[in-house]
């Protein structure tokens, strides 16, 4: 629901207000864009009744919440209780329950798969017709590699996903994350790693946009989980600029921001930047969920 001040009149006249004529998938994004363009104040508490245009068909999706979703904590004062968190997760609308998998290949791409009993196990356990999917996983942390030797039905890649083919540097602060190729953020990351005596290592990487373009067609049913410790702020704009986001049917995205992670590579990034990313992807027709709410 939106709060709707009288100063919304210009947006309402254009059909961009909270009850205006924009389609469900665009309503939240266009109202926000219109509001910012007019310099108006907007308070969103939730965007209800969302839809995404998938293959020319409006498909319902769970509403976005425009603030960080607290984790499940048994400690008093440590966040909302576990029952509320689980209830929110159970409302997630998985695309395969609303759209057919065919006529192409159903494929699950797990970017930042970590241990074998993590997100891949979640997908196998929860996703409709998971047994019909090809499963491919990418991970850069070496201690997770060994279990994939025994993980049946998973094509495992000891690579990073990035915006070009070749090699990318990684370092670690709680979790492994990519060092930006250039710019002030790269300098900040390297200085932070040096001051904390963190190792910087190199690992082969793929241009994820090119990988999608070379391996999939629009008729394929491609589900992506992306939990890559801040690299999404490089890769998502790259997919959009290249147009390859159109090859992704459903995306489970963990968007990292500084206050929550304190990762140097996302310094200056706020939750609202993540929220805007979710809105834009849905407006473009990507059936995207906040992965942080689901696991």
N, C-alpha and C positions, 0 to 999 in steps of 0.2 A: 504494500500500500504506500502511496505517496502522500506527503503533505502538499496541499495545493493552494498557495497564496493567490490573491487577486492579480498579482503581477504576472501570473501564467497566461494572461489573455492572449499575448502575441503567439505563444506556442500552441495554445488551444485552437486559435484561428487557423493555424497551419495543419491541424490534425495531429500534432506531435505531443499533446498533453497526455497525462496519465490514462485518460479514457478516450484518447483520440484515435485517428484512423489508421495509424501505423500497425502493421501486422505484429503478432505476439513476439516474434523473434527480434523485431527491431524496436519495439516500443520503449524498453528501458534504455537502450543505447541512444535513440534519437531524442527522447525527452531530455536526457542528460546533456547531449550535445547542444540542443537548442537552448537549454538553460544557461550553459556556460557561455555560449555565444552572445546571449543577451545580458550577461553579467548579473544574473539573478541568483539568489540563494536557494539551494535545494537540499532538503533533508530526505534521504531515502532510508527506510527501515527494512524493507524487503521488496523484491520484485516478484509478484505472484502471477500464476497462470502463464508462465513463460512457455514459448514454443520455439522450435528451430525448424527452418525450412530444409528438409532433407530430401534430396532428389524430387524437388517440386511438390513435396507433401509436408504440411505442417505436423510436426511431431511434438507432443508435450514433453517437458523436462522440468525437473525440480527447480524451484525458485532459487536465485542467488541471494545471499545475505551480504550486505555491504559493510561487514566488519569481520575481523578475524574470528573464526569459529574455535572456541576453547576446546582443548582436548579433554579426554575422560580422566578425571583425577579423583582418587578416593580421599584425598586430603581435604579437610574442611577449608573452604576459601580458595581451593586450587582450581576453580573453574566450575562449569556447570556439571551437574551430576551425570553419572554414566548412563542412566536411563534416558535422559534428554538427548545425549549425544547419540546413543544407539537408535533412538526414535528418528533422529534427523537422518542418519545413515540409511535407515530402512526405507526412507522416502525417495531415495535416489532412483531415478527412472533410467534403466539400462536400455540402450537403443534397440537391442535385439528383441526386446519384448514388444516393440512397436513397429519394427520394420523388418522385412525379409533379409536373410543373409545373402541371397543370390543376386545376380546369376554368376558372379565371379568368385574368387577365392576368399574365404574368411581367414584373416590373419591378425594375430595379436603381436604387437611390437612393444617390448618392455625396455624402456630407456632408463638406466639406473636401477637394474633389477635387484642388486644386492644379494642377500642369501636366497637359497632355493625355496625356503619355506616362507618367503615374504609375499611380494605382490603377485608372483606367478601362481603360488598356491591359492591366493585370494581369487585370482581370475578363474582358475580351474574349479574352485568351490562355488563361486557365486554367479559366473556369467552364463547366460542361457546358451545351450549347445556348445559349451566350451570344448567338448571333445572333438568338434568338427574343425577347430581352428589350427592352423599352423602357428607355432609359438617361436618367436625369436627374441633373444635377450642380449643386452649390451651392459657391460659393467667394467669399471676401471680399477677397482680395489682388488688387489691380488689375493687377499685372504678369502674372498668369496669365490674364486675361480674353481677350487677343487671340487665343490659339491656338484658342479654342473657336469662333471665326468659321469655321474651316476643318475642325472636327471633325464629320464626318458622323454622323448618327444619335444625337446627344447634345442633349438639351434643357437648355440652360445657364441658371442663375439667378445673377445678381449680387446675392446676398442672403446673410444669415446665417440659421442655424437657431437658434431660441431657444425660450423658454417663453411668449412672447406675440407677437402681431402688432404691427408698428410699426417702431421704430428701436432699435438697440442700438449702444452705443459699443464700439469696438475700439482696442487699442493693440498694440505689437509689442515682443517681447523674444525674439530668434531667430525666432519665428513669431508670426503675428497671433493674438490671443486676445481673447475677449469680456470686457468690464468688467462685473462683477456689478451688478445693478440697485440693490442696497441692502446695508446691513450693513457690518461691519468689514472684510470682505475687499475690498469696493469701495474703501474708504478706503485700504487698503494698496496696491492696484493703482494708484490715481491718484497716491498719494505716490511710489511707485516710478517711475512713468512721468515724473513731474515732475522728480525728482532726476536721472534719466538723460536728460532732454530728449527723451523719446520722444513722437512725435505721437499724439494721440488723435483718432480720426475716427468719424463716425457712418455707419451703413449700414442700409438696410431689412432687416428680419428677418421671419421667419414663425414662428408657433407650430407646431412640428413635429408635436405631438400632434394639433392641429386639422387640419393638412394631411393626416395619415394618415386621420383620421376622415372628412374630406370627399371624399377621392379614391380610397379603396380599400375593398374588401370582404374578408371572411375567406377567400373562395374564391380571391382573387388570391395570386400567389406573389411576395412582396415581400422582396427582399434589400437590406439596408442596410449600407453601409460608413460608419462614424462615426469620423473623425479630426479632432476639432474643438478641440484644444488646451485641454482642461480643462472645456469647456462641457458635456461628458457628465455631469459631477457635478450639473448643474442639470437637464439634459434627461431622463436616464434615470429619476430619481425622478418627474419630471413624467409621463412615459409610463406608469409603473406606477400612479401615483395616478389617472390618467384612464382606465386600462384599455386604452389604445391600443397597448400593447406586443403585444397579441394579434393585431394586424394585421401584425406583423413576423415573417416566417417564419425568416429567417436574418440574423444580425448579425455583422459584422466590426468589432470595437470596439477602438480604441486608447485605453486608459485611462491618463491622465496623473497622475503623482504627483510630489511636490516634489523628492525626492532625485535623480530622473532628469532632470527638465526645468528645475528652478529657476524655473518660471513663478510669478509672484506670486499668480495666481488659484487655484493649487492648494497654496498654503502650508498646512502642517499635514496634507495628505493623504499617506498612506503606501501602499506597495505592497499591504499587507494590505487596505486599503480597496478597492482595485481588485479584489483576489482575491475579496473578499466580494460585490462587484457581479457578477462573473462567476458565482459560485455561485448567487446569488439569481435571476439571469436564467435560468440553466439550470433551476433548480427551478420557475420559473414557466412553463417550456415554450418558452423562446426558444433557438433553436439558435445559440448565440453562440460565437465564436472570439476569441482574442487576436490582433488585427490586427498587433501588434508582432512576433509570431512568423512572420507569413506574408509580409512584404514588407520 
